[in-house]
Amino acid sequence: MIGDIISATLILVGCTLALTASIGLLRFPDTLSRMHAATKPQTFGLLMILLGAVVRLGRNLDSGMLILAGLFALITAPVVAHRIGRLAYQEQRARDGLMDRRDMDAPDRD
């Protein structure tokens, strides 16, 4: 009974965070702001939903797969956000004339 309440609460919090992330994607004006809305609350919301499902499943074999899915989301979300942010920043600088197109083709040195 208490496990069901905890599970439902975690899933509800996760769904609320995912909803705020989707509203942020629609409302924010530029790419970097939208990227922030797409990565931060969305990833945390997914983790809350997965944690709620793990609490509900208990000692089931599927709980391990949910934990792996959460770890995969934690590993990939920051990398994707970094690449999108860097590309958006470079494109904006190229559009404003602050960067030459050849600078965008140079290999990463950082």
KOLVEX-900380 format. One line per 8 residues: number of its first residue (from 0); their letters; for each residue x, y, z of N, C-alpha, C, O, CB. Coordinates in nm, 4 decimals, m for minus. Glycine has a CB too. Layout:
<sites>
NUM = a = X,Y,Z,X,Y,Z,X,Y,Z,X,Y,Z,X,Y,Z; ...
</sites>
This chain:
<sites>
0 = migdiisa = 0.0828,m0.1203,0.0000,0.0000,0.0000,0.0000,0.0870,0.1264,0.0000,0.0640,0.2174,m0.0797,m0.0941,0.0000,0.1220; 0.1866,0.1321,0.0890,0.2732,0.2498,0.0943,0.3613,0.2566,m0.0297,0.3897,0.3655,m0.0797,0.3600,0.2476,0.2214; 0.4052,0.1395,m0.0803,0.4842,0.1360,m0.2030,0.4071,0.1907,m0.3224,0.4641,0.2561,m0.4097,0.5292,m0.0055,m0.2316; 0.2770,0.1634,m0.3253,0.1940,0.2159,m0.4338,0.1822,0.3674,m0.4266,0.1833,0.4346,m0.5298,0.0552,0.1530,m0.4297; 0.1710,0.4214,m0.3066,0.1608,0.5668,m0.2911,0.2920,0.6340,m0.3308,0.2916,0.7364,m0.3991,0.1238,0.6036,m0.1456; 0.4037,0.5764,m0.2879,0.5343,0.6321,m0.3248,0.5542,0.6238,m0.4749,0.6008,0.7192,m0.5372,0.6481,0.5582,m0.2519; 0.5190,0.5095,m0.5334,0.5329,0.4918,m0.6774,0.4467,0.5917,m0.7550,0.4932,0.6532,m0.8510,0.4955,0.3493,m0.7163; 0.3231,0.6069,m0.7136,0.2336,0.7006,m0.7817,0.2834,0.8440,m0.7689,0.2732,0.9223,m0.8633,0.0920,0.6893,m0.7253
8 = tlilvgct = 0.3368,0.8783,m0.6527,0.3896,1.0140,m0.6320,0.5094,1.0402,m0.7225,0.5181,1.1456,m0.7855,0.4296,1.0347,m0.4844; 0.6012,0.9450,m0.7291,0.7192,0.9606,m0.8144,0.6811,0.9720,m0.9617,0.7360,1.0546,m1.0346,0.8146,0.8432,m0.7945; 0.5875,0.8891,m1.0044,0.5442,0.8947,m1.1440,0.4739,1.0259,m1.1733,0.4929,1.0834,m1.2805,0.4517,0.7771,m1.1767; 0.3933,1.0741,m1.0805,0.3242,1.2017,m1.1006,0.4219,1.3186,m1.1060,0.4051,1.4092,m1.1876,0.2223,1.2247,m0.9892; 0.5238,1.3178,m1.0202,0.6259,1.4229,m1.0238,0.7029,1.4174,m1.1562,0.7310,1.5210,m1.2163,0.7235,1.4085,m0.9037; 0.7366,1.2968,m1.2009,0.8066,1.2815,m1.3279,0.7250,1.3304,m1.4455,0.7780,1.3948,m1.5361,0.8439,1.1380,m1.3491; 0.5967,1.3004,m1.4445,0.5089,1.3474,m1.5529,0.4959,1.4990,m1.5510,0.4910,1.5621,m1.6565,0.3697,1.2829,m1.5414; 0.4904,1.5574,m1.4331,0.4828,1.7035,m1.4226,0.6096,1.7687,m1.4768,0.6019,1.8698,m1.5466,0.4600,1.7460,m1.2765
16 = laltasig = 0.7253,1.7124,m1.4457,0.8501,1.7659,m1.4987,0.8569,1.7522,m1.6508,0.9034,1.8431,m1.7196,0.9689,1.6952,m1.4343; 0.8112,1.6401,m1.7025,0.8096,1.6227,m1.8482,0.7142,1.7224,m1.9135,0.7415,1.7726,m2.0225,0.7690,1.4785,m1.8851; 0.6029,1.7507,m1.8473,0.5082,1.8488,m1.9008,0.5688,1.9887,m1.9009,0.5530,2.0628,m1.9980,0.3780,1.8478,m1.8193; 0.6376,2.0254,m1.7940,0.7009,2.1572,m1.7923,0.8110,2.1676,m1.8969,0.8329,2.2749,m1.9532,0.7578,2.1868,m1.6540; 0.8805,2.0576,m1.9237,0.9833,2.0582,m2.0289,0.9204,2.0814,m2.1652,0.9746,2.1562,m2.2466,1.0620,1.9258,m2.0292; 0.8081,2.0191,m2.1907,0.7429,2.0381,m2.3206,0.6853,2.1789,m2.3342,0.6863,2.2355,m2.4436,0.6318,1.9344,m2.3398; 0.6360,2.2353,m2.2264,0.5880,2.3743,m2.2311,0.7056,2.4687,m2.2557,0.6928,2.5654,m2.3307,0.5146,2.4123,m2.0989; 0.8194,2.4412,m2.1930,0.9389,2.5223,m2.2152,0.9857,2.5166,m2.3590,1.0318,2.6173,m2.4128,1.0502,2.4773,m2.1241
24 = llrfpdtl = 0.9746,2.4009,m2.4223,1.0122,2.3898,m2.5630,0.9253,2.4781,m2.6514,0.9721,2.5323,m2.7515,1.0026,2.2453,m2.6088; 0.8009,2.4919,m2.6146,0.7103,2.5745,m2.6944,0.7236,2.7233,m2.6642,0.7055,2.8060,m2.7536,0.5679,2.5313,m2.6711; 0.7549,2.7586,m2.5403,0.7508,2.8983,m2.4989,0.8824,2.9732,m2.5110,0.8811,3.0943,m2.5329,0.7053,2.9057,m2.3599; 0.9965,2.9052,m2.4975,1.1245,2.9755,m2.4972,1.1605,3.0232,m2.6381,1.1301,2.9559,m2.7365,1.2355,2.8844,m2.4416; 1.2253,3.1395,m2.6472,1.2443,3.2019,m2.7781,1.3622,3.1502,m2.8603,1.3532,3.1475,m2.9830,1.2607,3.3462,m2.7595; 1.4715,3.1093,m2.7977,1.5893,3.0750,m2.8770,1.6316,2.9305,m2.8526,1.5792,2.8622,m2.7646,1.7049,3.1699,m2.8445; 1.7273,2.8861,m2.9328,1.7691,2.7464,m2.9307,1.8329,2.7067,m2.7984,1.8052,2.5985,m2.7466,1.8656,2.7200,m3.0432; 1.9174,2.7922,m2.7435,1.9856,2.7552,m2.6190,1.8874,2.7428,m2.5021,1.9019,2.6537,m2.4185,2.0938,2.8586,m2.5854
32 = srmhaatk = 1.7893,2.8300,m2.4958,1.6877,2.8191,m2.3907,1.6035,2.6937,m2.4091,1.5718,2.6250,m2.3119,1.5975,2.9432,m2.3901; 1.5678,2.6641,m2.5317,1.4901,2.5435,m2.5584,1.5700,2.4175,m2.5270,1.5161,2.3186,m2.4773,1.4444,2.5412,m2.7037; 1.6987,2.4232,m2.5566,1.7839,2.3091,m2.5271,1.7874,2.2827,m2.3762,1.7834,2.1674,m2.3333,1.9263,2.3330,m2.5811; 1.7947,2.3875,m2.2971,1.7936,2.3727,m2.1519,1.6624,2.3096,m2.1058,1.6619,2.2204,m2.0210,1.8146,2.5092,m2.0835; 1.5516,2.3567,m2.1621,1.4212,2.3014,m2.1242,1.4072,2.1559,m2.1680,1.3375,2.0779,m2.1031,1.3085,2.3851,m2.1851; 1.4719,2.1198,m2.2761,1.4587,1.9832,m2.3254,1.5451,1.8842,m2.2494,1.5138,1.7652,m2.2466,1.4934,1.9782,m2.4711; 1.6531,1.9305,m2.1878,1.7443,1.8346,m2.1246,1.7293,1.8253,m1.9739,1.7226,1.7150,m1.9197,1.8851,1.8707,m2.1569; 1.7239,1.9367,m1.9059,1.7276,1.9312,m1.7588,1.6011,1.8692,m1.6982,1.6102,1.7626,m1.6374,1.7470,2.0713,m1.7026
40 = pqtfgllm = 1.4843,1.9314,m1.7124,1.3674,1.8708,m1.6463,1.3211,1.7417,m1.7136,1.2617,1.6560,m1.6482,1.2526,1.9698,m1.6439; 1.3474,1.7272,m1.8431,1.3049,1.6061,m1.9115,1.3808,1.4843,m1.8581,1.3206,1.3798,m1.8334,1.3259,1.6201,m2.0629; 1.5103,1.4971,m1.8404,1.5907,1.3861,m1.7894,1.5538,1.3540,m1.6448,1.5400,1.2371,m1.6089,1.7403,1.4190,m1.7997; 1.5380,1.4558,m1.5628,1.5002,1.4326,m1.4240,1.3600,1.3723,m1.4156,1.3349,1.2856,m1.3320,1.5069,1.5635,m1.3440; 1.2687,1.4177,m1.5016,1.1345,1.3608,m1.5049,1.1350,1.2142,m1.5449,1.0622,1.1329,m1.4877,1.0475,1.4390,m1.5999; 1.2174,1.1810,m1.6435,1.2297,1.0413,m1.6849,1.2835,0.9560,m1.5703,1.2360,0.8448,m1.5472,1.3213,1.0293,m1.8081; 1.3820,1.0083,m1.4995,1.4378,0.9330,m1.3869,1.3338,0.9121,m1.2765,1.3292,0.8057,m1.2147,1.5603,1.0056,m1.3303; 1.2516,1.0124,m1.2522,1.1461,0.9976,m1.1510,1.0440,0.8921,m1.1937,0.9992,0.8123,m1.1114,1.0754,1.1327,m1.1264
48 = illgavvr = 1.0075,0.8916,m1.3209,0.9122,0.7920,m1.3701,0.9720,0.6522,m1.3603,0.9047,0.5582,m1.3181,0.8716,0.8226,m1.5158; 1.0982,0.6387,m1.3990,1.1632,0.5080,m1.3908,1.1773,0.4620,m1.2450,1.1593,0.3439,m1.2151,1.3012,0.5132,m1.4582; 1.2092,0.5543,m1.1558,1.2204,0.5201,m1.0146,1.0851,0.4766,m0.9578,1.0783,0.3822,m0.8790,1.2755,0.6393,m0.9354; 0.9792,0.5440,m0.9971,0.8455,0.5034,m0.9551,0.8098,0.3646,m1.0051,0.7466,0.2865,m0.9340,0.7432,0.6030,m1.0039; 0.8507,0.3341,m1.1286,0.8240,0.2003,m1.1826,0.9063,0.0943,m1.1097,0.8580,m0.0166,m1.0866,0.8546,0.1962,m1.3332; 1.0303,0.1276,m1.0732,1.1136,0.0325,m0.9987,1.0532,0.0062,m0.8616,1.0513,m0.1081,m0.8160,1.2581,0.0855,m0.9843; 1.0042,0.1096,m0.7958,0.9404,0.0917,m0.6646,0.8173,0.0028,m0.6797,0.7923,m0.0833,m0.5953,0.9011,0.2294,m0.6020; 0.7421,0.0227,m0.7842,0.6197,m0.0561,m0.8066,0.6519,m0.2022,m0.8387,0.5829,m0.2930,m0.7923,0.5372,0.0052,m0.9208
56 = lgrnldsg = 0.7575,m0.2244,m0.9188,0.7920,m0.3613,m0.9566,0.8576,m0.4392,m0.8439,0.8443,m0.5613,m0.8367,0.8833,m0.3598,m1.0757; 0.9282,m0.3696,m0.7559,0.9946,m0.4381,m0.6448,1.1161,m0.5156,m0.6919,1.1994,m0.4613,m0.7644,0.8978,m0.5319,m0.5747; 1.1278,m0.6417,m0.6520,1.2442,m0.7243,m0.6856,1.2215,m0.8041,m0.8137,1.2544,m0.9226,m0.8199,1.2767,m0.8193,m0.5705; 1.1669,m0.7411,m0.9128,1.1437,m0.8050,m1.0417,1.2679,m0.7902,m1.1283,1.3470,m0.6980,m1.1082,1.0201,m0.7443,m1.1124; 1.2854,m0.8794,m1.2236,1.3998,m0.8740,m1.3138,1.3951,m0.7499,m1.4030,1.4996,m0.7000,m1.4445,1.4048,m0.9999,m1.3997; 1.2767,m0.7003,m1.4323,1.2628,m0.5821,m1.5171,1.3150,m0.4547,m1.4503,1.3425,m0.3563,m1.5189,1.1178,m0.5634,m1.5551; 1.3286,m0.4553,m1.3203,1.3815,m0.3378,m1.2502,1.5241,m0.3062,m1.2942,1.5613,m0.1894,m1.3054,1.3775,m0.3599,m1.0987; 1.6030,m0.4086,m1.3188,1.7391,m0.3878,m1.3670,1.7420,m0.3197,m1.5030,1.8276,m0.2351,m1.5287,1.8121,m0.5199,m1.3746
64 = mlilaglf = 1.6495,m0.3562,m1.5891,1.6427,m0.2922,m1.7211,1.6018,m0.1458,m1.7090,1.6497,m0.0618,m1.7851,1.5437,m0.3670,m1.8121; 1.5143,m0.1147,m1.6147,1.4748,0.0246,m1.5934,1.5918,0.1065,m1.5389,1.6090,0.2228,m1.5752,1.3551,0.0325,m1.4969; 1.6706,0.0464,m1.4532,1.7884,0.1159,m1.3997,1.8893,0.1412,m1.5117,1.9487,0.2488,m1.5180,1.8540,0.0334,m1.2853; 1.9090,0.0434,m1.5996,1.9987,0.0626,m1.7135,1.9483,0.1714,m1.8076,2.0274,0.2494,m1.8606,2.0153,m0.0681,m1.7899; 1.8180,0.1769,m1.8282,1.7613,0.2814,m1.9130,1.7850,0.4195,m1.8517,1.8145,0.5149,m1.9237,1.6107,0.2575,m1.9342; 1.7722,0.4307,m1.7198,1.7987,0.5573,m1.6522,1.9450,0.5980,m1.6618,1.9761,0.7152,m1.6831,1.7577,0.5481,m1.5069; 2.0347,0.5014,m1.6461,2.1777,0.5313,m1.6594,2.2128,0.5746,m1.8015,2.2930,0.6660,m1.8209,2.2615,0.4092,m1.6202; 2.1534,0.5098,m1.8993,2.1767,0.5482,m2.0383,2.1293,0.6906,m2.0642,2.1959,0.7665,m2.1345,2.1061,0.4511,m2.1333
72 = alitapvv = 2.0153,0.7271,m2.0081,1.9651,0.8643,m2.0241,2.0584,0.9642,m1.9563,2.0825,1.0724,m2.0099,1.8226,0.8770,m1.9660; 2.1104,0.9297,m1.8404,2.2040,1.0192,m1.7710,2.3357,1.0362,m1.8466,2.3977,1.1424,m1.8406,2.2322,0.9663,m1.6312; 2.3776,0.9338,m1.9164,2.5033,0.9407,m1.9900,2.4868,1.0178,m2.1203,2.5731,1.0984,m2.1550,2.5558,0.8004,m2.0185; 2.3791,0.9951,m2.1924,2.3652,1.0527,m2.3271,2.3075,1.1937,m2.3287,2.3425,1.2713,m2.4176,2.2783,0.9640,m2.4108; 2.2219,1.2301,m2.2360,2.1564,1.3611,m2.2409,2.2558,1.4777,m2.2345,2.2418,1.5707,m2.3139,2.0571,1.3729,m2.1267; 2.3539,1.4784,m2.1461,2.4479,1.5910,m2.1449,2.5335,1.6001,m2.2713,2.5662,1.7097,m2.3166,2.5379,1.5802,m2.0247; 2.5692,1.4858,m2.3274,2.6507,1.4866,m2.4494,2.5731,1.5455,m2.5660,2.6256,1.6274,m2.6414,2.6976,1.3446,m2.4839; 2.4490,1.5039,m2.5805,2.3649,1.5563,m2.6890,2.3394,1.7053,m2.6689,2.3444,1.7821,m2.7650,2.2307,1.4796,m2.6963
80 = ahrigrla = 2.3125,1.7466,m2.5472,2.2878,1.8881,m2.5193,2.4116,1.9725,m2.5500,2.4000,2.0829,m2.6032,2.2457,1.9071,m2.3728; 2.5287,1.9212,m2.5168,2.6523,1.9943,m2.5449,2.6721,2.0107,m2.6953,2.7070,2.1191,m2.7419,2.7732,1.9219,m2.4830; 2.6504,1.9054,m2.7701,2.6710,1.9131,m2.9147,2.5701,2.0083,m2.9797,2.6069,2.0854,m3.0683,2.6599,1.7730,m2.9778; 2.4458,2.0041,m2.9377,2.3445,2.0935,m2.9936,2.3760,2.2378,m2.9570,2.3662,2.3267,m3.0416,2.2038,2.0549,m2.9436; 2.4136,2.2619,m2.8327,2.4474,2.3976,m2.7896,2.5678,2.4526,m2.8630,2.5691,2.5691,m2.9026,2.4733,2.4002,m2.6409; 2.6680,2.3702,m2.8812,2.7871,2.4154,m2.9529,2.7558,2.4484,m3.0985,2.8032,2.5490,m3.1513,2.8963,2.3092,m2.9460; 2.6765,2.3642,m3.1630,2.6387,2.3888,m3.3014,2.5560,2.5162,m3.3138,2.5777,2.5951,m3.4057,2.5609,2.2699,m3.3572; 2.4616,2.5373,m3.2225,2.3793,2.6584,m3.2269,2.4641,2.7828,m3.2046,2.4431,2.8850,m3.2699,2.2677,2.6514,m3.1220
88 = yqeqrard = 2.5592,2.7747,m3.1132,2.6482,2.8878,m3.0861,2.7352,2.9189,m3.2068,2.7516,3.0356,m3.2424,2.7361,2.8589,m2.9642; 2.7906,2.8178,m3.2697,2.8745,2.8388,m3.3874,2.7942,2.8957,m3.5036,2.8416,2.9845,m3.5745,2.9409,2.7081,m3.4290; 2.6743,2.8454,m3.5233,2.5905,2.8964,m3.6328,2.5534,3.0425,m3.6096,2.5505,3.1210,m3.7044,2.4628,2.8114,m3.6473; 2.5251,3.0799,m3.4851,2.4901,3.2188,m3.4545,2.6095,3.3099,m3.4785,2.5942,3.4183,m3.5349,2.4414,3.2321,m3.3089; 2.7270,3.2678,m3.4370,2.8468,3.3488,m3.4596,2.8769,3.3611,m3.6083,2.9209,3.4669,m3.6532,2.9671,3.2884,m3.3864; 2.8545,3.2553,m3.6856,2.8786,3.2608,m3.8296,2.7788,3.3549,m3.8965,2.8133,3.4265,m3.9905,2.8695,3.1200,m3.8917; 2.6551,3.3541,m3.8475,2.5528,3.4421,m3.9048,2.5810,3.5887,m3.8741,2.5533,3.6762,m3.9561,2.4148,3.4040,m3.8522; 2.6361,3.6152,m3.7561,2.6645,3.7527,m3.7168,2.7945,3.8045,m3.7770,2.8266,3.9223,m3.7612,2.6704,3.7631,m3.5663
96 = glmdrrdm = 2.8699,3.7192,m3.8456,2.9950,3.7605,m3.9060,3.1122,3.7583,m3.8105,3.2189,3.8101,m3.8436,2.9804,3.8960,m3.9622; 3.0957,3.6993,m3.6918,3.2032,3.6937,m3.5938,3.2945,3.5732,m3.6149,3.4005,3.5624,m3.5534,3.1455,3.6902,m3.4541; 3.2520,3.4838,m3.7020,3.3275,3.3615,m3.7220,3.3295,3.3292,m3.8702,3.2293,3.3457,m3.9398,3.2675,3.2446,m3.6404; 3.4416,3.2840,m3.9169,3.4546,3.2440,m4.0561,3.4043,3.1006,m4.0705,3.4139,3.0225,m3.9759,3.6021,3.2569,m4.1046; 3.3520,3.0655,m4.1850,3.3031,2.9294,m4.2070,3.4137,2.8251,m4.1899,3.3863,2.7121,m4.1494,3.2425,2.9178,m4.3461; 3.5372,2.8619,m4.2202,3.6475,2.7677,m4.2037,3.6708,2.7341,m4.0571,3.7204,2.6257,m4.0265,3.7748,2.8244,m4.2648; 3.6361,2.8247,m3.9656,3.6521,2.7980,m3.8221,3.5600,2.6858,m3.7755,3.5914,2.6141,m3.6805,3.6242,2.9249,m3.7410; 3.4480,2.6712,m3.8421,3.3536,2.5676,m3.8033,3.4007,2.4295,m3.8461,3.3611,2.3293,m3.7865,3.2174,2.5964,m3.8627
104 = dapdrd = 3.4848,2.4231,m3.9488,3.5326,2.2946,m3.9975,3.6573,2.2468,m3.9251,3.6994,2.1327,m3.9437,3.5602,2.3030,m4.1444; 3.7165,2.3315,m3.8434,3.8401,2.2926,m3.7742,3.8090,2.1864,m3.6710,3.7019,2.1883,m3.6103,3.9075,2.4149,m3.7071; 3.9017,2.0929,m3.6502,3.8772,1.9882,m3.5488,3.8747,2.0476,m3.4086,3.9367,2.1506,m3.3820,3.9852,1.8780,m3.5570; 3.8030,1.9817,m3.3210,3.7915,2.0267,m3.1819,3.9250,2.0110,m3.1126,3.9895,1.9066,m3.1224,3.6820,1.9479,m3.1063; 3.9661,2.1156,m3.0425,4.0927,2.1114,m2.9691,4.0723,2.1296,m2.8206,4.1693,2.1466,m2.7467,4.1870,2.2173,m3.0206; 3.9482,2.1263,m2.7751,3.9242,2.1460,m2.6315,3.8805,2.0236,m2.5617,3.8570,2.0265,m2.4409,3.8238,2.2502,m2.6098
</sites>
